[in-house]
Amino acid sequence: MEKHRIPHFQLENGINSKISLEYIKNLKPELLISIAGNQIFKKELLSIPSKGTINLHTALLPKYRGLMPTFWVLKNNEKETGVSVFFVDEGIDSGPIVVQRRVALNGQSQRELIIQTKQIGMKCIIEAIEKIRDNQADLIENCEEDKSYYSFPTKKDVKEFKRLGKSFINENSNFRH
């Protein structure tokens, strides 16, 4: 990030706190990028960057909105998943999609799938930034009627995941990152 003069900072307070908002406003950002955010961005924060805020989500939105999509696509025996980079709005993973890529599921553990989708996601973030910079973003609708939402798995969900033969870490996998 230093090579490209992209500021990186870690906030001590919540993203929507007055201190954080003032700090971000003083940076005068054109675009905010969220990669591992776990807070809902409120209107005041979203109004700061002139070109918006984008987020990386490791699933094919509008399906698998919410937490831990890699767990849920594996548990639900999906044949594919993906990566979505989208404009953040006040909802949960509900803004219009800038870039989306499909990823085949073929026996990856959850850890392997996280690594794979994050690597693809970083390339998608760069592509999204370039499209936004060049005013070339042909947005994909993040359709409400097609959405699904998942929260943190329960103990019962984890037991079912394991019963299905899924793994969190696969020591003997042929998948390489």
SVG drawing of the C-alpha trace seen along z (x, -y; Angstrom):
<svg xmlns="http://www.w3.org/2000/svg" viewBox="-38 -18 45 55">
<polyline fill="none" stroke="black" stroke-width="0.4" points="0.0,0.0 2.9,-2.3 4.2,-1.7 0.9,-3.2 0.6,-5.9 -2.6,-4.4 -3.1,-5.4 -3.9,-2.6 -5.2,-3.2 -6.6,-1.3 -9.3,-3.1 -9.4,-2.7 -13.1,-3.5 -16.1,-2.2 -16.2,-3.3 -19.3,-5.5 -18.0,-7.2 -17.5,-11.0 -13.7,-10.6 -13.5,-8.1 -15.8,-10.2 -13.7,-13.4 -10.5,-11.5 -11.9,-10.1 -13.4,-13.5 -10.0,-15.2 -8.4,-12.7 -10.9,-13.9 -11.1,-10.5 -12.5,-9.9 -13.2,-6.2 -13.3,-4.1 -12.5,-0.4 -13.7,2.2 -12.2,5.7 -12.8,7.3 -15.4,4.9 -17.7,6.2 -19.7,3.0 -22.6,1.5 -21.6,-1.8 -24.1,-4.5 -25.2,-7.4 -22.8,-10.0 -19.8,-7.8 -21.1,-6.8 -21.5,-10.5 -17.8,-11.3 -16.1,-9.8 -16.9,-11.6 -16.9,-8.3 -18.5,-6.1 -17.4,-3.1 -16.8,0.4 -16.7,3.7 -15.4,7.1 -17.8,10.0 -16.8,13.6 -20.0,14.9 -22.1,14.2 -24.4,11.5 -27.3,11.2 -27.1,14.7 -25.2,15.3 -25.4,11.8 -24.1,11.5 -21.5,13.4 -19.2,16.2 -20.4,16.9 -17.6,19.4 -18.9,21.6 -22.5,21.4 -21.8,22.2 -19.9,25.3 -22.5,26.4 -25.2,25.9 -23.3,28.0 -23.2,25.3 -21.3,26.2 -19.9,22.7 -19.5,19.5 -17.8,16.3 -16.5,12.9 -18.5,9.6 -17.2,6.1 -20.1,3.7 -21.0,0.2 -21.9,0.1 -25.2,-1.4 -27.0,-1.4 -28.2,2.2 -26.3,5.4 -24.4,6.4 -27.2,4.8 -25.6,2.2 -25.1,2.4 -22.3,4.7 -19.3,3.3 -17.3,6.6 -18.3,10.2 -16.3,13.5 -17.4,17.1 -15.4,19.7 -15.9,23.5 -16.2,25.5 -14.3,28.7 -13.5,30.0 -11.8,27.0 -11.8,26.6 -13.2,23.5 -9.7,22.1 -8.7,22.8 -11.8,21.2 -11.2,18.1 -7.7,17.8 -8.8,18.4 -11.7,16.0 -9.6,13.3 -6.9,13.6 -9.4,13.3 -11.1,10.6 -8.0,8.4 -7.8,8.5 -11.5,7.7 -11.0,4.7 -8.3,3.3 -10.6,3.8 -13.4,2.1 -11.2,-0.9 -10.1,-1.3 -13.7,-1.1 -14.8,-3.7 -11.8,-5.9 -12.5,-5.8 -16.3,-6.2 -16.7,-2.7 -18.6,-0.9 -21.6,0.9 -23.4,1.8 -25.0,5.2 -28.3,5.1 -28.1,6.7 -31.7,7.9 -33.7,8.0 -36.0,10.8 -33.0,13.1 -31.2,12.4 -30.4,14.8 -28.9,13.8 -26.8,15.8 -25.5,14.9 -22.9,16.6 -23.2,20.4 -24.6,22.1 -23.2,25.3 -25.9,27.2 -24.7,25.7 -21.1,26.7 -22.1,30.2 -24.1,30.5 -21.1,29.0 -18.8,31.7 -21.4,34.5 -21.5,33.6 -17.8,34.3 -16.8,30.6 -13.7,29.3 -12.4,26.1 -8.8,27.0 -7.8,29.8 -4.3,30.9 -4.1,33.3 -5.7,31.1 -4.4,30.8 -5.6,27.2 -2.7,24.8 -2.8,21.1"/>
</svg>
